[in-house]
Amino acid sequence: MASLQFEIKATGSGSKARAGIITTDHGIIETPIFMPVGTVGSVKAVTQQQLKEEIKAEIILGNTYHLYLRPGTDVLEAAGGLHLFNGWHQPILTDSGGYQVFSLAANRKISEEGVLFQSHIDGSRHLFTPEKVMDIERSIGADIIMAFDECPPYPSEYRYAQKSMELTHRWLDRCIARVNETPDKYGYTQNLFPIVQGATYKDLRKASAEYIASKNLTGNAIGGLSVGEPEEELYAFTELCCDVLPADKPRYLMGVGTPWNILEGIALGVDMFDCVMPTRNGRNGMLFTSKGVINIKNKKWATDFSVIDDGIDSPTSNYYSKAYLRHLFVAQEILALQIASIHNLSFYLWLVKEARKQILNNNFYSWKNEMTAILKQRL
């Protein structure tokens, strides 16, 4: 089977935005793209049929740390990989667990060998090395597998950020060696993406982006951002990385973010995004819409019988009223979580598809500026 291919169809006037096509063995992905997060092989409160048919997702994420702990690689291998296990037959990307290592700071120990951590489920101890993580990702069977990295916290001292970056680079070399010496598990190609680190230091970010670019892998990721730094730093370091990373490979900005973050990222040359925000915020009653942000729990929506969002192409968003959805939240009805999650994901996918249209029509920059002002409004 073939390695991942990337073709740029158009670039945006007045910005570095690109519209492209990523081809994997499980299908094509039109970029820019947003990838719903299915940490344990499931996007919370949403079925795979809804993801494909209504939300129109083209690729979803799984997480190495969580899938390793539950259901375990033995179950995934017996099923024939995650695609067959969860019934999602389009592309899948797996995060290596580096971010979970970052978020489990109290329960882990980092060394040259790897990371010793305690399970958040039962307290059992496990060692993740770059080699083991590659083996686990092989067993999960994603189309795109992420290198094992360390994500330094924000803020980080310069010396710590430098040592962390250098460790990430040495781990990357071990990831590459392991992938090269092991076969694809289920008869299709698994593509390794390295991750740029370097915290919020320009020289480190540039050095890391250059090191990652030199490996000439099929795509590249920008990690360690959206971890608490101000928005202007998020954009500045994204731009710095995009300017160094090769233009002929897809660029993935990890864990970002709000709808306006995504539009700015696209303008800077990013092709792929993921974030738990649409589902997590949706479950808490925050709706992102084509007219601005809504807290659906507010009393002002109690008698608003207009649909959730008539500006996007989504059966759910065009069917249920704001008043009804608010009622479901107030009544603590499980359906509220599903409707809000489907709406927010539909909105995110609509937004990146609309951005793609504007790039192809050579109108992205002015549209992005108008849209950003609208999306930030609190309704």
N, C-alpha and C positions, 0 to 999 in steps of 0.2 A: 504494500500500500504506500501511498505518497506522503511525503512530509507536507506540513502546512504551507500553503501558498498565500501570498498577499499581493493584491493588485490595486493600485490607486486609480480611481475613475475620474476624480476631479479634486481641485484644491480651491479653497475659499478666497475670494477677493478681499483684500484688507485684513486678512488674518492667515494663520498657518493651518487652518482647518482642512481636513481631507475627508473625502468619501471614498471608501474602498470596499473590497470583497476579500474575506478570508475564506479559504477553502480547506476543509478538514475531511477526514474519511467518514465523518458522520454528518456531513452537509456543509452548506455555505453560511457565512455570517456577513451581513451587510453592515459596514461601519460608517459612522460611529455607532457603537452598540452599548446598551446597558445590560448587565448580566444579573438576574435575580439570584440572591444568595440562598442556596439550599444546603446549609451547613451539614446536616446529618443525612443528606440525600433527599431532603424534602424542603421546599419553600414553605414556610410556616403558613398554615390555614388555607393553602392553595393546592389544588390537584394538578397533576401533570397535564391532564386534558385542558384545564383552564389556562395553564401557562402557554400551551401551544395554540389553542384555538381562539381564546379571547384576548389574553394578554399579548400574544404573538411574540413571545420570547424566542430567541434563536439559539441561546446558549445559557446554561445555568452553572452555578458553582457547587462544589462539594468541598468538605474540609478534611484534610488528612488526619489531624489530631482527633477529631470527633468520630470519624468513621473507623479509625483504628481501634478506639475504645469500644464503640458500638456501631454496627453489629460485629465488627472484627473482620480481618482480612480473610479468615477461613470461610466465613459465610459469603463474602463478596466473591471470592474465587469460585466457590461452589455454584453460585448463581451465574457466573460468566462475566462478572464485572458489574459496575454500578449501573450502566445503561440498561442491562437486562434485569437487574435487581429492582430498580425503581420505575422501569417502563418509560424512561425518557430516552428516545432514540436519536436525538439531535446532539450537537456538541456539548461536552462538559469540560470545565476547567477545575482543577483541584489546587487549593491553597495548601502550602506545605506544612502549615502549623506554626510557622515563625511568629505570626501575630499572636497566636494563643500563648506561645512561650513568653512574649512581651506582656500579655495581660495576666499571666499567672506568676507574676514576679515573686510573690511570697512563697510559692511552692516549687521553685525550680532552681537548678544550679547549672551555670554555663561553663563549659571547659572547651579546650581545643578539640576534644573528641566529639562533643555534641552537647545535648541538654538532658540532664536528669530531672525528671519532673514527677509530681504526684498527680494521679488522676483526680479530677474534680468530682468523679462519681463515687469512688470507693476508697480513695487514698492510696491505692497501689502505686508502686514506683516503676517508672519506665525510662529507658534511655533512647532518645532520638539522636542518631548520627546522620550525617548527610546520606550515607549509603543506605541506612535503614529507611529513611524517608523516601528515597527513590524507589526502594523495593515496595513500600506500602502504596505509593502512588501508582506503580505498575499494577499492583493487585486491584486497586480501586478501578483503574482502567480509563482515566480521563484522557481526552484528546490533547489537552494542554496541561502540563504538570509544572508546578512552580518549584524553583530551587529552594533549598533550606537556607534561611537567612536569620540574622538577628535584627530585630527592629528596636533601635534604642528609644528610650522615652524622651518626651519633650518637657522641659529643656534638658539637654545633655551637655556635660562638660566637653570641651574640644577633644581632650585626650581620650576620653571614653568613646566618643563618637568615632574617632579615628581607629582605635583598636577594634571596635565593633565592626566597622566597615571592612577592615583588613581580614577579620575573622570570616565575615560573610563571603569575601572573595576567595579565601582558602576553602571554605565549605563548598562554594560554587565549583571550584576545580574538581573537588571530590564527587560532587553530584554529576558533573559531566562525565567523569571517568566511569562512574557506576552505570549511568545510562548507556554509555558506549559499549560496556561489557555485558549488558543484559538485554535479552530480546523483548520486543513488544509482546505483551501477554496474550492478547485475544485476537490477533490477526489484523490489527489496524495500528496506525502510527501514533505514538505518544510524543508530543513535542515539548521540549524543555525550554522554559522561559527563565532567564536570570532576573535578579531584582537589584535595582540601584538603591544604595543606602547612602549614609553620610550626614544624617540629621540636617540641621539648618546652617551648615557651613559651606560656603560657595566652593572653596577649593576641594573639599572632600566630595561634594556632590559631583563636581566636574570630573574628578579623578575616578570616582566610582562609575559614572556613566561611560567614561572612556574605557575602563576595564571591561565592563559588561559588553559594550559594543565590540570590543576586540575578540570576543568569543564567537561572534558570527553565528549566533543561534537563530531560530526561526522567528522569534519575537522577543520583546524586552518589556520589563515591568519597572515601574517607579514605586518604591515602597517607602515606608517611614514618614509619610505625610498624612495630614488629617488626623493627627494624634494629639491635637491641642494647640498647635501653632496658629497665629492669626491668619485670616484669609489671604492677606497680601503676601505673606511668606509662602503659603501653599501655592499661589499662582507663580511667584517669582522662581521657586525651586522647580516647579513643573516645567516652566519655560526653559530654564537652564538645562534640565535633563533632556527635554525634547530637542533642543538645539544641538546636542551632542549625539544622541541616539540616532542610528541610521534611518533615513526617511523611507527606505524600501522595506522596512519591517514594521509590523503592528506594535503600537505603544499602549501599554496598559497601566492606568493610574489606579492603584489599589485602594479600595475602601473609601472612595469619593463618589458622591457626597450629596449635597443639596442640588435641586434642579439648576440653580444658577452656578454652582460650582462646576457642574457637568458642562454647561454651555461655555464657561470660561476655559475649561480644560480642552474642549473641542477646538476652541479658537487658538489654543496654544500648540495644537498638533497631536492631541491624544485621540486614540481610536477606541479604547475599551475601558469600561467603568464597571464597578460593582459597589454596593453598599447595602447595609441592612436597614437603612433609613426608611425606605417606602413601606416595608412591612412592619418594622418596629414602631415607627411613629404612627402608622395606620392603626395598629392595635391599641394605641393610646389616644386615638381620636383626632390625630392631626392628618388632614387631607391636603395633598398638593394638587392644585387644579390649574387649568389654563387661564384662570382669572386671578390666582393668588392662593394664599394659604388659609385654610379654614380649621378652626378648632370646633369640631362638630358637636362637642359636649356643651358649648355655650347655649344659653337659653334663647338667644336671638334666632336660632334655627328651629325652634320648637314648632312654629307654624309656617315654615318656609317649605312649600310643597313643590318647588322647582327641583329638577333633577340634580344629582350631585355635580355633574359637569357635562354640559351639552357641547363643549368645545372640542372634545376628543371622541374618537371612534371606539367606544366601548359599550357593549350591551349593558353591563352592570351600571356604569356611570350614567348612562342615558335612561335607565329604568327606575331606579330607586330614588325617592325624594330625600332631601336633606332632613326634613322633619322625621321621616321614618327611620333613617339611619341614626339620628340622635336618639329617638325613642329606644332603639335596640341597645345603644350604649348605656342609656340610663337604666334600662331593664337588665343590664348585664347579660344580654343574649349573645350566645356564641356567634350567631350569624353576623353580628356587627363587625367582628374581627375579620371575617372572611370578606365581606363586602368592602370594607376599608382597605384591606390588603390588595384585593383584586383591582380596586380603583387606582390606588397609588402606583402599583406596578404597571397597569395599563397606561397611566399618565406618563411615567418615566419612559416606557417604550415608545409611546406616541411622540414624546419630546425629541428623542434621538433620531427617530425616523423623520420627523419634521426638519430637524437640523440637517440631516442628510439631503433632503429635498432642496433646502435652501442653498447648500453647498453646490449641488448639481446645477441649480438655477443661477449660480453666481451672485447670490443675494444674502449670503450668510451673515456678514458682519453687521449690516444695518438691522436685519431681523433679530440677531442675537441681542443687540443693545436694547431694542424695543421690548423684547420678550423678557429680558432680565428684570427690567423695571416692573413689569406686570407680575412676574412670578414671586417677587419679594414682598408684594403687598399682603398685609394681613386683613382679611375680610371680616 
